[in-house]
Amino acid sequence: MSGLARRLGLARYQADERYRAALKAFAVRELERAKAELEAALELLPGHAECQAALGLVLLEEKARLAAQEAFERALQVNPYEMLAHFGLGMLAYRAKDWLAAEAAFTHALASRPKRPETQYYLAMVQHRLARNDQALLMMRRAAAGFADGQDRRESHCQAWAREFEQLLQAV
């Protein structure tokens, strides 16, 4: 892309178009297309931290753990507050059952976007794994409320976990 086109913001516009196309592909589980769109967006705008983090999430879904981690880390080099990158690192740690690393990553993600129910859910689950069911209950209730606000069916799943945490706390 020419220097003039970059100065006019055309690269940014085209990268954003590719990013939106990637999100649509990801939503319908067309991972290869999503990855191709994100790579095209990053070619146009290499410093786009959110695109880099989204690429990491696609790679995570493809079970390309190392490549996903590298994408998340590149995103954080560009923007240390990139929520998706912290969330992705949290998912990697969660799947590896590294509860302390997952807690740290999800806490950073939550600091970037405090009302994100997915992050609250996973942070609650980490607290449960760390036997901090009082904190898990509080966070799971927040997640349930966040999902309820969006009329998301995951609210009932959160409510079930909250009841489980309440029972565990009563048994102590």
C-alpha positions as CSV (number, residue, x, y, z in Angstrom):
1,M,0.0,0.0,0.0
2,S,1.4,3.4,-0.9
3,G,2.3,6.0,1.7
4,L,-0.5,8.3,0.5
5,A,-3.1,5.6,0.9
6,R,-1.8,4.9,4.5
7,R,-2.0,8.6,5.3
8,L,-5.5,8.8,4.0
9,G,-6.5,6.0,6.3
10,L,-7.3,3.5,3.6
11,A,-5.2,0.8,5.1
12,R,-7.1,1.2,8.4
13,Y,-10.5,1.1,6.7
14,Q,-9.6,-2.0,4.7
15,A,-8.1,-3.7,7.7
16,D,-11.3,-3.0,9.7
17,E,-13.4,-4.4,6.8
18,R,-11.3,-7.6,6.9
19,Y,-11.5,-7.7,10.7
20,R,-15.3,-7.5,10.5
21,A,-15.4,-10.3,7.9
22,A,-13.2,-12.4,10.2
23,L,-15.6,-11.9,13.1
24,K,-18.5,-13.0,10.9
25,A,-16.6,-16.1,9.7
26,F,-15.6,-16.9,13.3
27,A,-19.3,-16.6,14.4
28,V,-20.3,-19.4,12.0
29,R,-17.2,-21.5,12.8
30,E,-15.5,-20.9,9.5
31,L,-12.1,-20.8,11.1
32,E,-9.9,-21.0,8.0
33,R,-11.7,-18.1,6.5
34,A,-11.5,-16.1,9.7
35,K,-7.8,-16.8,10.0
36,A,-7.3,-15.7,6.3
37,E,-9.2,-12.5,6.9
38,L,-7.3,-11.7,10.1
39,E,-3.9,-12.3,8.4
40,A,-5.0,-10.0,5.5
41,A,-6.0,-7.3,8.0
42,L,-2.7,-7.7,9.8
43,E,-0.8,-7.4,6.5
44,L,-2.6,-4.0,6.0
45,L,-2.2,-2.9,9.5
46,P,0.5,-4.9,11.4
47,G,0.1,-2.9,14.6
48,H,-3.5,-3.8,15.1
49,A,-3.5,-5.5,18.6
50,E,-7.1,-6.5,18.5
51,C,-6.7,-8.3,15.2
52,Q,-3.6,-10.0,16.5
53,A,-5.5,-11.2,19.6
54,A,-8.5,-12.3,17.5
55,L,-6.1,-14.3,15.4
56,G,-4.9,-15.9,18.6
57,L,-8.5,-16.9,19.5
58,V,-8.9,-18.5,16.1
59,L,-5.7,-20.4,16.5
60,L,-6.8,-21.4,20.0
61,E,-10.0,-22.9,18.5
62,E,-7.8,-24.7,16.0
63,K,-5.9,-26.1,19.0
64,A,-2.7,-24.5,17.8
65,R,-1.6,-23.6,21.3
66,L,1.9,-22.3,20.7
67,A,0.8,-20.1,17.7
68,A,-2.1,-18.8,19.7
69,Q,0.2,-17.9,22.6
70,E,2.5,-16.1,20.3
71,A,-0.3,-14.1,18.7
72,F,-1.6,-13.1,22.2
73,E,1.9,-12.0,23.2
74,R,2.4,-10.0,20.0
75,A,-0.9,-8.2,20.7
76,L,0.2,-7.4,24.2
77,Q,3.5,-6.0,22.9
78,V,1.4,-3.5,20.8
79,N,-1.2,-2.8,23.5
80,P,-0.5,-4.2,27.1
81,Y,-4.2,-3.6,27.9
82,E,-5.7,-5.7,25.0
83,M,-8.5,-7.5,26.7
84,L,-8.8,-10.3,24.1
85,A,-5.1,-11.1,24.4
86,H,-5.3,-11.4,28.2
87,F,-8.5,-13.5,27.9
88,G,-6.8,-15.8,25.4
89,L,-3.8,-16.3,27.7
90,G,-6.3,-17.0,30.5
91,M,-7.9,-19.7,28.3
92,L,-4.6,-21.2,27.5
93,A,-3.7,-21.4,31.2
94,Y,-7.2,-22.6,32.2
95,R,-7.0,-25.5,29.7
96,A,-3.6,-26.3,31.1
97,K,-5.1,-26.2,34.6
98,D,-2.5,-23.6,35.6
99,W,-5.0,-21.8,37.9
100,L,-2.7,-19.1,39.1
101,A,-1.7,-18.1,35.6
102,A,-5.3,-18.2,34.5
103,E,-6.3,-16.0,37.5
104,A,-3.7,-13.4,36.6
105,A,-4.6,-13.3,32.9
106,F,-8.4,-13.2,33.5
107,T,-7.9,-10.5,36.2
108,H,-6.0,-8.4,33.6
109,A,-8.8,-9.0,31.0
110,L,-11.4,-8.0,33.6
111,A,-9.5,-4.8,34.4
112,S,-9.6,-3.9,30.7
113,R,-13.3,-4.7,30.3
114,P,-14.9,-4.9,33.8
115,K,-18.4,-6.0,32.8
116,R,-17.5,-8.8,30.4
117,P,-19.5,-11.8,31.6
118,E,-17.4,-14.4,29.8
119,T,-14.3,-13.2,31.8
120,Q,-16.3,-13.1,35.0
121,Y,-17.4,-16.7,34.4
122,Y,-13.9,-18.0,33.9
123,L,-12.5,-16.0,36.8
124,A,-15.3,-17.5,39.0
125,M,-14.3,-21.0,37.8
126,V,-10.7,-20.3,38.6
127,Q,-11.6,-19.1,42.0
128,H,-13.5,-22.4,42.5
129,R,-10.5,-24.4,41.4
130,L,-8.4,-22.5,43.9
131,A,-11.0,-23.4,46.7
132,R,-12.1,-19.8,47.0
133,N,-15.8,-20.5,46.7
134,D,-16.8,-17.2,48.4
135,Q,-15.1,-15.2,45.6
136,A,-16.3,-17.7,43.0
137,L,-19.9,-17.1,44.1
138,L,-19.6,-13.3,43.9
139,M,-18.0,-13.5,40.4
140,M,-20.4,-16.1,39.1
141,R,-23.4,-13.9,40.2
142,R,-21.9,-11.0,38.3
143,A,-21.4,-13.2,35.2
144,A,-25.1,-14.4,35.5
145,A,-26.2,-10.8,35.7
146,G,-24.1,-9.8,32.7
147,F,-25.5,-12.7,30.7
148,A,-29.1,-11.8,31.8
149,D,-28.6,-8.2,30.6
150,G,-27.8,-9.6,27.2
151,Q,-30.6,-12.1,27.4
152,D,-28.0,-14.8,26.9
153,R,-28.9,-18.5,27.6
154,R,-25.6,-18.9,29.5
155,E,-27.2,-17.1,32.5
156,S,-28.9,-20.4,33.6
157,H,-25.6,-22.2,33.5
158,C,-24.1,-19.5,35.7
159,Q,-27.1,-19.7,38.1
160,A,-26.5,-23.5,38.4
161,W,-22.8,-22.9,39.3
162,A,-23.8,-20.2,41.8
163,R,-26.1,-22.7,43.6
164,E,-23.3,-25.2,43.6
165,F,-20.9,-22.7,45.2
166,E,-23.6,-21.7,47.8
167,Q,-23.9,-25.4,48.8
168,L,-20.2,-25.8,49.1
169,L,-20.0,-22.7,51.3
170,Q,-22.8,-24.0,53.5
171,A,-21.0,-27.3,53.9
172,V,-18.0,-25.7,55.4
